[in-house]
Amino acid sequence: MPSPRIASSILVALAASGVAAQQPLWGQCGGSNWTGGKTCVSGAYCFEQNQWYHQCIPGTGPTTAAPAPQPTTTTRTSTSIIPPNPTTLTTSVTSAAPVPTSTSAPSPGTCPSTPSGLGSPVSNQLNDPFTFHGGGKVTSKADWACRQAEISQLLQRYELGTLPAKPSVSASFSGNTLSISVSEGGRSISFSVGISGIPSGNGPHPAIISFGTFGTSIPVPAGVATISFNNDDIAAQQGGSSRGSGKFYTLYGSSHSAGALTAWAWGVSRIIDALELTQAQTRIDPKRIGVTGCSRNGKGAIVAGALEPRIALTLPQESGAGGAGCWRIAAWQKRSGSNVQDSVQIVQENVWFSPNFNSYVNNVDQLPFDHHMLAGLIAPRPVYIMENVDMEWLGKISTYGCMGIARKQWQALGALDKFGYSQVGGNSHCSFPSSQQGSELSAFIGKYLLNNANAGNTNIFRSSQNHNFNLDNWSPWAVPNLA
């Protein structure tokens, strides 16, 4: 076998002579600004994940990436399906936007006020989740509830956009369709979700809300229903031109500050509202609801888990940048030469974030948070994060470092058995590797949705690759004991 220096020289010579080096299985083979080989080894072909990242995956397709297909936009009008003599339950209770507190909220007036402004920049490390924006320290669970409320406020202000207060909601259930009507400020919308796999018996039974119109790639076990959520119906994600499109914006206006991720989280909240209203008909337990999605919809799942405290189990799959990845670590990777999605690129790709975020993407060090703190809004509720070590574009180091540091928030609360991060490879994007992660997923669903305390180990932090990344160097702050 030639030395690395000789091998490098051979590759350079091949490139100079016009002979393209073949990329290994799961290796990158194209994308915007990619200068490496664009052909794959025998038994694999170059699949275009998106215009920035092409990957060699198993199969007999073309050996080089084909031109990206033009997106197909499907317009669907959802209306309430009212069965004969329906039992339609309605609520018009209006409350503040949910605060993802981990314990009972402290009495009014006990939380410190959040200073205006961004505060001091934080570079080559992640912000301290246990220090308030004004400088005070988190020393109790009551403090933590206040800090979570503050972090949520900051994320909504600078990145995600504002999550509206609860509107008026009504719902009905017929067949397998849950129909939801929402009214606010003289405007109304309606949408529906399908519920499949409802177990027999009176229940109530747990369910997993699955982002996307094609269902979930994770296996949902017997005893757990699946709720199919067409999140694109609530907020479109067909590039920059789709900003302000979807039923959320029909209700709140096309110039609302919320990006698509926040709008989707709002939609998940309305589904849970509807389940609370129709439990007798659906036989679904609104207190045992999971949420999942992959890739862009995995970003949606983790943001929904962060902004909606009624979600019992959050299951983001390959959410990468904008989900389980941290902006600062991705920027550091980018400076080091990695082909990783960063904040600058992601706001050009789609409308997942608030327009407010555009002002900060060129210098994320100025932000008073990062996505370890987005994940921390879930703590100590359970979360199982599934990532793909073969996808450099997703930020395999960024998600590893970000979630490894996020885990310290569960540690502080004495809840490490409710935190899982599992990064494996050998599978194509958004195909669930049951042989590697199946027992872990089953343990989380079994323990936290099926109430089986003996379902298996749920204290998981692992990667199948050694990243040589020092978590403590990026989190030099102290972890308090809040348990």
C-alpha positions, 0 to 999 in steps of 0.5 A: 500500500503506498504511503499517504504522500505517494497516494496523494501524488497519484491522485493529483497525477490522475486528476491532471491526466483527466482520469477521475479517482473513484469515490468509495461507498458512502463517500462524496462524489459531487456538489457545489464547489466539489473538486474531488472525484465524481465517479463511484466504485463498482456497485455504487452510484452517485446520488444527488442528495441536494445541489451541494452534496452528492453521495455514493450509495449502493445500487446500479444507477448512473455513476455520476450525479444526474441533473437535479429533478425539478421540484413538484409542487402539489396544492391540496385544500384540506377541509374539515371532514364532518361525519353525520351527527358528529361529536365536534368538540371545541375550545377557545382558550387562549394562552401564551405561547408554550414555554418548554419548562422541565418542572413546574413554572416558578411563580410570576415575577421570580424569573430575571428579566432578559436584557436586550441585545446579543451580549458578548460574543462567544467564539471557539466554544458554545454558550453556557446554558447555565448562565442567564443572559444577564449574567446570573447563574442557574442553581435550581430547577426553578432557575432552569425553568426560567432559563429555558423560557429565556432561551426560547425567547432568544431563539425565537427573537434571533433565529426561529421567529415568534411562536404565536399564542394558542388560537381557538381550535376545534376538531372532529374524528371520522374514519382515520382522519382527524380534522382540525379547524383553527381561528385567530383574528377573524381568519380561519384555516383547516387541515387534517392528519391521518392516524394509522395503526391505532391498536385495538382496545379502549386505550388510550394509546401512544402515537408518533407524529411523523413529519412528511407526506411519505411516512416515517423511515423509523419502524413504529412498533405495535401498540403505537399509532402513527399520525401523518403530518403534511408539514408542507401544507402548514408552511411550504419549503420549496426554496426562498420563493416559498417564504410566507406560503402555507396555512400558517401564513394564511392565518397570521400573514405572509410577513409573519416572522416565523420560519417554516420550522416554527410554523410546523411546531405550531402545527404539531401543537394544534394536532395535540390540541385536537387529540386532547379534544377527541381522545374519546374518539381517537383513543390516542393518549395526548400525554404520550406523543412522539414526533419524528422526521428525517433530514429537513423534517428532522429539523422540524422534529427537534424544533417541535420537541423544543417548542412544544412541552407536551411532546413526550418523546422527540426522535429527530433523524439525520437533522444535521445543520439547523437541527442537531448541529451547532452553528459555531462548530459547523463554521469551524469545520468549514474553516478547516476545509470540511464540506459541511452545511453552515448558516450562510448556505442554509438560509440560501437553500430554504425558508426554515428560519426567520428572516431575522436570522439572515442578519447573523449568519455571517458571524454566528459567534455573536448569537447568545445561543447555539443548537445545544441550547435548542436541544436543551429546551427539551430537557429533561424530557426524553430525546433520541437523536439519530445521525449518519456518520457518512454524511459530511454535509450534515455536519457529522462532527458538528452534531457529535459535538453539539449533542455531546455538549447538549447532553450536559443539560440532562446530566445537570438534571439527573436525567441521562437515561432520557438522552440518546445520541447515536451516530452510525454509518453504512446506510443511505440518507434517511434509511433507518439502519435497524441492525445498528440502532433498532434496539436503541430506538425500541428502548426509547419508544418502549420506555417513554411511550409504551411505559415499559421501564425494562425496555432497555438502555436509554443512556446513549452517546456514541459514534461509530467513528472517532472524531477526536473532538474534545467536548470539554474544550468547547464547553469550559463552563461548570455543570451544576447539580440541579437534580 
